[in-house]
Amino acid sequence: MSDDWILIVPKRPEHVLSLDKAVAGLELLKELMPDADENELVQNERVQFFDCGTNLETITCPRCSADIDFDWWGDTMSTDYDEKTGFQLNENRLPCCSMFASLDELIYAFHQTFGRFALSAMNSNIGKMSDDAVGKLEAALDCEVSVVYKHF
C-alpha cells in the first residue's frame, strides 16, 4: 500500500512562524482536508529538505534549462548539509552551464523545497489543492507557500 502527503512549506527556507500562526494554519489544514489520515505541524531548528518521494522525475537547471544529473545532485545535497545547522543552500557551480545556483533554486518536477516549517496532510484524498485553498493557507500563515505532493 502506498501513501501520499501534501506538504505546505513557506517559500523562504529560513521562515519561522509564530506558534499562533502555525496552530491556525494546522486547524485550517484540518478543515480543508477533513478526510486526511493525519495532519501535522513540522517545525525544525534547521533548514530541512521536503521531498516529493517517488514522484521525482527530473531536476532542471534554472539558468540554462538542462537536466541535472541525479548523481551530481545527490553529491551536492550531501556537501551542502551540515549536521548542526541543516542545509546551507550555498551557491554551487552547475555542471551544465557553469553558472551558480543553490539547491533551492533548482527546478524539481515534481516540486520539492527546503524549509524549517511545514504543514503535512497524509492521504488527504483531495488530489491537487485549489488555488483558493492555497490562498487561504497563505493568509492564515501570513506568508507565501510552496505545495509539495509526496508519494511513497
C-alpha positions as CSV (number, residue, x, y, z in Angstrom):
1,M,0.0,0.0,0.0
2,S,1.3,3.5,-0.8
3,D,0.7,6.8,0.9
4,D,0.5,10.4,-0.3
5,W,1.2,13.6,1.6
6,I,0.5,17.2,0.8
7,L,3.1,19.5,2.4
8,I,2.6,23.2,2.8
9,V,6.0,25.0,3.2
10,P,6.9,28.7,3.4
11,K,8.7,29.8,0.2
12,R,11.5,31.4,2.2
13,P,13.5,28.4,3.6
14,E,14.5,30.3,6.8
15,H,11.0,31.5,7.6
16,V,9.7,30.6,11.1
17,L,6.1,31.1,12.1
18,S,4.8,32.2,15.4
19,L,3.1,29.5,17.4
20,D,-0.3,31.2,16.9
21,K,0.0,31.3,13.1
22,A,1.3,27.7,13.0
23,V,-1.6,26.4,15.0
24,A,-4.1,28.4,13.0
25,G,-2.6,27.0,9.8
26,L,-2.9,23.5,11.1
27,E,-6.5,24.0,12.1
28,L,-7.3,25.4,8.6
29,L,-5.5,22.4,7.1
30,K,-7.8,20.1,9.0
31,E,-10.8,22.0,7.7
32,L,-9.6,21.9,4.1
33,M,-8.6,18.2,4.3
34,P,-11.1,16.6,6.8
35,D,-10.6,13.1,5.4
36,A,-6.8,13.0,5.9
37,D,-5.4,10.1,7.8
38,E,-3.1,12.5,9.7
39,N,-2.5,16.2,9.8
40,E,0.6,17.5,11.5
41,L,2.8,20.5,12.0
42,V,6.5,20.0,11.3
43,Q,9.0,22.5,12.8
44,N,12.7,22.3,12.9
45,E,15.6,24.5,14.1
46,R,17.5,23.7,10.9
47,V,16.6,24.0,7.3
48,Q,15.5,20.6,6.1
49,F,14.5,19.1,2.7
50,F,10.8,18.5,1.9
51,D,10.9,15.9,-0.9
52,C,8.2,14.6,-3.2
53,G,9.2,10.9,-2.6
54,T,8.9,8.7,-5.7
55,N,7.2,11.5,-7.6
56,L,10.5,13.0,-8.6
57,E,11.0,12.8,-12.3
58,T,13.6,15.5,-13.3
59,I,15.8,18.2,-11.9
60,T,16.4,21.1,-14.2
61,C,19.0,24.0,-14.2
62,P,17.3,27.3,-13.5
63,R,19.9,29.1,-15.7
64,C,20.1,27.0,-19.0
65,S,17.1,24.6,-18.5
66,A,19.4,21.5,-19.0
67,D,18.6,18.4,-17.0
68,I,20.7,18.0,-13.8
69,D,22.3,14.6,-13.2
70,F,20.9,12.8,-10.1
71,D,24.4,11.8,-9.0
72,W,25.6,15.4,-9.1
73,W,22.5,16.5,-7.2
74,G,22.9,13.8,-4.6
75,D,26.6,14.6,-4.0
76,T,25.7,18.3,-3.8
77,M,22.9,17.6,-1.3
78,S,25.5,15.7,0.9
79,T,28.0,18.5,0.7
80,D,25.5,21.3,1.4
81,Y,24.1,19.6,4.5
82,D,25.6,20.2,7.9
83,E,24.6,18.1,10.9
84,K,24.4,21.0,13.3
85,T,22.8,23.7,11.1
86,G,21.0,21.7,8.3
87,F,21.1,22.7,4.7
88,Q,23.2,25.7,4.0
89,L,21.8,26.4,0.5
90,N,25.1,27.7,-0.7
91,E,25.5,28.5,-4.4
92,N,27.1,25.7,-6.4
93,R,28.7,25.7,-9.8
94,L,26.2,23.9,-12.1
95,P,27.5,21.0,-14.1
96,C,25.7,22.0,-17.3
97,C,26.5,25.7,-17.8
98,S,29.0,26.5,-15.1
99,M,26.7,29.2,-13.7
100,F,25.9,29.2,-10.0
101,A,22.6,28.3,-8.1
102,S,21.6,27.0,-4.8
103,L,19.8,23.7,-4.3
104,D,16.5,25.5,-3.6
105,E,16.8,27.4,-6.9
106,L,16.8,24.1,-9.0
107,I,13.6,23.2,-10.8
108,Y,12.2,20.0,-9.5
109,A,9.5,18.0,-11.3
110,F,7.5,17.2,-9.1
111,H,8.2,20.2,-6.8
112,Q,10.4,19.8,-3.8
113,T,11.6,22.5,-1.4
114,F,13.6,23.5,1.7
115,G,12.4,25.0,4.9
116,R,12.1,24.9,8.7
117,F,8.4,24.6,8.9
118,A,5.6,22.6,7.1
119,L,2.1,21.6,7.5
120,S,1.5,18.0,6.4
121,A,-1.6,16.1,5.5
122,M,-1.4,12.3,4.9
123,N,-3.7,10.6,2.4
124,S,-6.0,13.7,2.2
125,N,-7.9,12.3,-0.8
126,I,-8.3,15.7,-2.4
127,G,-5.9,15.4,-5.3
128,K,-4.3,18.7,-6.2
129,M,-5.0,21.7,-3.9
130,S,-7.1,24.5,-5.4
131,D,-5.6,28.0,-5.7
132,D,-8.3,29.2,-3.3
133,A,-7.2,26.7,-0.6
134,V,-3.6,27.7,-1.1
135,G,-4.6,31.3,-0.8
136,K,-6.4,30.6,2.5
137,L,-3.4,28.9,3.9
138,E,-1.1,31.8,2.9
139,A,-3.5,34.2,4.6
140,A,-3.5,32.1,7.8
141,L,0.2,31.6,7.8
142,D,0.9,35.2,6.7
143,C,3.5,34.1,4.1
144,E,3.7,32.7,0.5
145,V,3.9,28.9,0.5
146,S,5.0,26.1,-1.8
147,V,3.0,22.9,-2.1
148,V,4.8,19.6,-2.3
149,Y,3.0,16.4,-3.3
150,K,4.8,13.5,-1.9
151,H,4.2,9.8,-2.7
152,F,5.7,6.6,-1.3
